[in-house]
Amino acid sequence: MSSEKILTSDVLITSKTNLRGEIIYANEDFLNYSDYKIDEILYKPHSIMRHADMPRTVFKYLWDNIQQKKEVFAFVKNKTKFNDYYWVIANVTASCDASGNILNYYSVRRKPKIEAVKTIEEIYKVLLRKEKDNGIKAGLEELNAVVKSYGMTYNELIMSLQK
């Protein structure tokens, strides 16, 4: 049985991935909460942390946007090495060189509000059902419909839930 690890308010989980999504940097907070040692995760796909409760739709949205150099915020349920889990509010951006070429991706994750997690869990259940029945395209359509129903952009919705 997995158990939840709850972040403390002072935690800043940070990591960098290369253009293929492989971890090239992880700070001490990342290692502490994920239960991995640095040599176990370097150059491994960041998706090693993906919890089964996380819709692939959210990651598709995230990757599509950061590859266009757009900042993305997202609530993410991560899986630890020992199959425990923890929720974060993630801020993901592309790091670019002086010419504007993407060098890597940088993510900072903090403790999410409990109320926000409760709301997002319900949204993610719907997205998972859509994905299971009709694929990621249907998941993205549903995500867009949910966001539109709030009358905000995706990032505005995520940040309003975290307020």
One Martini backbone bead per residue (centre of mass of N, CA, C, O) as a GRO file, in nm:
protein
  163
    1MET     BB    1   0.095   0.037   0.024
    2SER     BB    2   0.059   0.359  -0.037
    3SER     BB    3   0.198   0.679   0.055
    4GLU     BB    4   0.190   1.003   0.161
    5LYS     BB    5   0.388   1.281   0.085
    6ILE     BB    6   0.434   1.586   0.256
    7LEU     BB    7   0.506   1.888   0.198
    8THR     BB    8   0.677   2.147   0.287
    9SER     BB    9   0.680   2.496   0.261
   10ASP     BB   10   1.016   2.500   0.204
   11VAL     BB   11   0.999   2.344  -0.053
   12LEU     BB   12   1.228   2.297  -0.353
   13ILE     BB   13   1.177   2.130  -0.632
   14THR     BB   14   1.447   2.057  -0.856
   15SER     BB   15   1.490   2.045  -1.222
   16LYS     BB   16   1.653   1.903  -1.512
   17THR     BB   17   1.618   1.871  -1.866
   18ASN     BB   18   1.646   1.760  -2.153
   19LEU     BB   19   1.505   1.740  -2.470
   20ARG     BB   20   1.416   1.425  -2.383
   21GLY     BB   21   1.350   1.421  -2.056
   22GLU     BB   22   1.619   1.400  -1.909
   23ILE     BB   23   1.790   1.392  -1.625
   24ILE     BB   24   2.049   1.653  -1.523
   25TYR     BB   25   1.897   1.763  -1.255
   26ALA     BB   26   1.895   1.742  -0.884
   27ASN     BB   27   1.794   1.815  -0.587
   28GLU     BB   28   1.764   1.738  -0.259
   29ASP     BB   29   1.453   1.744  -0.250
   30PHE     BB   30   1.409   1.547  -0.475
   31LEU     BB   31   1.555   1.308  -0.340
   32ASN     BB   32   1.394   1.297  -0.074
   33TYR     BB   33   1.101   1.253  -0.208
   34SER     BB   34   1.181   1.015  -0.424
   35ASP     BB   35   1.422   0.812  -0.311
   36TYR     BB   36   1.661   0.894  -0.476
   37LYS     BB   37   1.957   0.875  -0.632
   38ILE     BB   38   2.139   1.042  -0.855
   39ASP     BB   39   2.251   0.778  -1.010
   40GLU     BB   40   1.943   0.671  -1.070
   41ILE     BB   41   1.847   0.944  -1.262
   42LEU     BB   42   2.053   1.007  -1.448
   43TYR     BB   43   1.940   0.997  -1.772
   44LYS     BB   44   1.648   0.970  -1.701
   45PRO     BB   45   1.331   0.971  -1.733
   46HIS     BB   46   1.100   1.171  -1.581
   47SER     BB   47   0.868   0.948  -1.605
   48ILE     BB   48   0.951   0.779  -1.352
   49MET     BB   49   0.740   0.970  -1.173
   50ARG     BB   50   0.483   0.867  -1.292
   51HIS     BB   51   0.167   0.849  -1.205
   52ALA     BB   52  -0.123   0.671  -1.276
   53ASP     BB   53  -0.312   0.933  -1.197
   54MET     BB   54  -0.178   1.066  -1.445
   55PRO     BB   55  -0.244   1.233  -1.711
   56ARG     BB   56  -0.112   1.249  -2.025
   57THR     BB   57  -0.239   1.515  -2.108
   58VAL     BB   58  -0.075   1.703  -1.925
   59PHE     BB   59   0.203   1.637  -2.060
   60LYS     BB   60   0.128   1.719  -2.342
   61TYR     BB   61   0.066   2.010  -2.278
   62LEU     BB   62   0.335   2.080  -2.156
   63TRP     BB   63   0.524   2.007  -2.396
   64ASP     BB   64   0.390   2.181  -2.614
   65ASN     BB   65   0.457   2.453  -2.457
   66ILE     BB   66   0.766   2.443  -2.384
   67GLN     BB   67   0.853   2.412  -2.689
   68GLN     BB   68   0.729   2.726  -2.715
   69LYS     BB   69   0.829   2.887  -2.453
   70LYS     BB   70   0.612   2.818  -2.238
   71GLU     BB   71   0.477   2.859  -1.945
   72VAL     BB   72   0.404   2.607  -1.686
   73PHE     BB   73   0.137   2.495  -1.486
   74ALA     BB   74   0.109   2.214  -1.241
   75PHE     BB   75  -0.046   1.940  -1.121
   76VAL     BB   76   0.143   1.676  -0.947
   77LYS     BB   77   0.171   1.323  -0.930
   78ASN     BB   78   0.421   1.154  -0.767
   79LYS     BB   79   0.652   0.893  -0.781
   80THR     BB   80   0.833   0.684  -0.602
   81LYS     BB   81   1.055   0.436  -0.569
   82PHE     BB   82   0.831   0.301  -0.343
   83ASN     BB   83   0.529   0.397  -0.437
   84ASP     BB   84   0.486   0.654  -0.346
   85TYR     BB   85   0.352   0.994  -0.286
   86TYR     BB   86   0.335   1.335  -0.438
   87TRP     BB   87   0.236   1.667  -0.435
   88VAL     BB   88   0.247   1.934  -0.686
   89ILE     BB   89   0.351   2.255  -0.791
   90ALA     BB   90   0.437   2.333  -1.118
   91ASN     BB   91   0.720   2.499  -1.282
   92VAL     BB   92   0.770   2.525  -1.639
   93THR     BB   93   1.072   2.579  -1.837
   94ALA     BB   94   1.267   2.719  -2.072
   95SER     BB   95   1.607   2.712  -2.158
   96CYS     BB   96   1.800   2.969  -2.312
   97ASP     BB   97   1.986   3.109  -2.531
   98ALA     BB   98   2.082   3.401  -2.689
   99SER     BB   99   1.919   3.284  -2.961
  100GLY     BB  100   1.662   3.098  -2.841
  101ASN     BB  101   1.760   2.825  -2.776
  102ILE     BB  102   1.694   2.526  -2.649
  103LEU     BB  103   1.857   2.353  -2.381
  104ASN     BB  104   1.631   2.321  -2.149
  105TYR     BB  105   1.448   2.212  -1.858
  106TYR     BB  106   1.270   2.377  -1.588
  107SER     BB  107   1.182   2.281  -1.243
  108VAL     BB  108   0.945   2.396  -0.995
  109ARG     BB  109   0.843   2.266  -0.672
  110ARG     BB  110   0.553   2.273  -0.461
  111LYS     BB  111   0.323   2.314  -0.231
  112PRO     BB  112   0.003   2.235  -0.232
  113LYS     BB  113  -0.314   2.283  -0.202
  114ILE     BB  114  -0.552   2.083  -0.082
  115GLU     BB  115  -0.798   2.196  -0.239
  116ALA     BB  116  -0.667   2.174  -0.518
  117VAL     BB  117  -0.627   1.868  -0.522
  118LYS     BB  118  -0.923   1.791  -0.503
  119THR     BB  119  -1.004   1.922  -0.770
  120ILE     BB  120  -0.788   1.789  -0.962
  121GLU     BB  121  -0.867   1.493  -0.917
  122GLU     BB  122  -1.139   1.515  -1.063
  123ILE     BB  123  -1.031   1.605  -1.334
  124TYR     BB  124  -0.835   1.361  -1.378
  125LYS     BB  125  -1.051   1.141  -1.388
  126VAL     BB  126  -1.178   1.242  -1.648
  127LEU     BB  127  -0.925   1.233  -1.826
  128LEU     BB  128  -0.869   0.929  -1.792
  129ARG     BB  129  -1.132   0.834  -1.921
  130LYS     BB  130  -1.094   0.967  -2.196
  131GLU     BB  131  -0.829   0.827  -2.265
  132LYS     BB  132  -0.925   0.534  -2.241
  133ASP     BB  133  -1.160   0.563  -2.459
  134ASN     BB  134  -1.008   0.806  -2.682
  135GLY     BB  135  -0.753   0.937  -2.592
  136ILE     BB  136  -0.557   1.219  -2.587
  137LYS     BB  137  -0.729   1.399  -2.762
  138ALA     BB  138  -0.977   1.380  -2.573
  139GLY     BB  139  -0.829   1.491  -2.327
  140LEU     BB  140  -0.766   1.771  -2.448
  141GLU     BB  141  -1.058   1.851  -2.501
  142GLU     BB  142  -1.141   1.834  -2.203
  143LEU     BB  143  -0.941   2.032  -2.089
  144ASN     BB  144  -1.041   2.274  -2.257
  145ALA     BB  145  -1.331   2.265  -2.144
  146VAL     BB  146  -1.263   2.314  -1.850
  147VAL     BB  147  -1.115   2.579  -1.881
  148LYS     BB  148  -1.348   2.730  -2.026
  149SER     BB  149  -1.558   2.701  -1.785
  150TYR     BB  150  -1.378   2.922  -1.615
  151GLY     BB  151  -1.274   3.168  -1.798
  152MET     BB  152  -0.971   3.073  -1.861
  153THR     BB  153  -0.668   2.997  -1.852
  154TYR     BB  154  -0.476   2.752  -1.763
  155ASN     BB  155  -0.283   2.909  -1.569
  156GLU     BB  156  -0.506   3.063  -1.421
  157LEU     BB  157  -0.642   2.817  -1.301
  158ILE     BB  158  -0.406   2.702  -1.141
  159MET     BB  159  -0.351   2.963  -0.973
  160SER     BB  160  -0.637   2.985  -0.847
  161LEU     BB  161  -0.617   2.715  -0.689
  162GLN     BB  162  -0.350   2.814  -0.521
  163LYS     BB  163  -0.467   3.073  -0.356
   0.00000   0.00000   0.00000
